[in-house]
Amino acid sequence: MNQVLKKSWDKSGYLIMSGLILTSILLLTIVYKSDEKIVKKSENIQSIYESSDLKTFKEFILNQIKSPYSNVNYEIKKGDTIQKILQKYNIQNREIQSIIVEFKKYSNPNQLLVGNKIDFIIEENSSKNKSSLIKFLIPITKSSTIEITKD
C-alpha cells in the first residue's frame, strides 16, 4: 500500500511541477507583451509632446508670462556678508541697510553660518538697474530663522 501511494505521489509531483513551469512561462509572456505595449504608448506620447506646433505654442505662452519677481536660494560661503550677497543681486543700497539694521536686532550680520541657505525674493525693476527686496529669510542658528518682509 505504501508503494502505491509513493508512486501516485511521484506522478502527481511531476504533474504539479510541470503545471507551475507552464504557468510561470505563460505569466512571463503576458508581462513581456504588456511591457512592449507600454513602451510603444510612451513613445507615441513623447512624439506628440515634441511636435513642433505644440512646442512652439508652449514657448510662446511661457515667453508671455514674465514675472518681475525672482526667488533666490543662495548658499552662504566663507567671507560672505549680507551686504556683499545683496549687492551681487543689484539690491538698492537703502534696502540693504534697512535689512542689516533689522538683522542686527537678532544677530551679527558679518558672522553668517557658512553652508546655510538664504532665501529671498527680489522684484526686478527694468526702468532702474536696481532690484527691490520683497522678502528675506536667513537662518541664525540650525533651528531658527529670521524673516524680514517689505511693508
KAUR-V67662 format. One line per field, one symbol per residue. ss: DSSP state (@ for helix, = for strand, . for the rest). phi: phi as a letter, one per 20 degrees, with the letter a starting at -180 (. if undefined). burial: # if it has 16 or more other C-alpha atoms within 10 Angstrom, else .. A space follows every 50 residues. Layout:
# KAUR-V67662
ss = ???
phi = ???
burial = ???
This chain:
# KAUR-V67662
ss = .@@@@@@@@@@@@@@@@@@@@@@@@@@@@@@@@@@@@@@@@@@@@@@@@. .@@@@@@@@@@@@@....=======......@@@@@@@..=.@@@@@@@@ @@@@............========......=========.....=====. .
phi = .ffffffffffffffffffffffffffffffffffffffffffffffffe ffffffffffffffecefecedddefdfnfcfffffffdlffffffffff fffffdaefedeffnfdddbdddedffdedddedbcdcfdcfdcceddde f
burial = .................................................. .........................#...####.##...###..##..## ..#.....#..##..#########.....###########.....#.#.. .
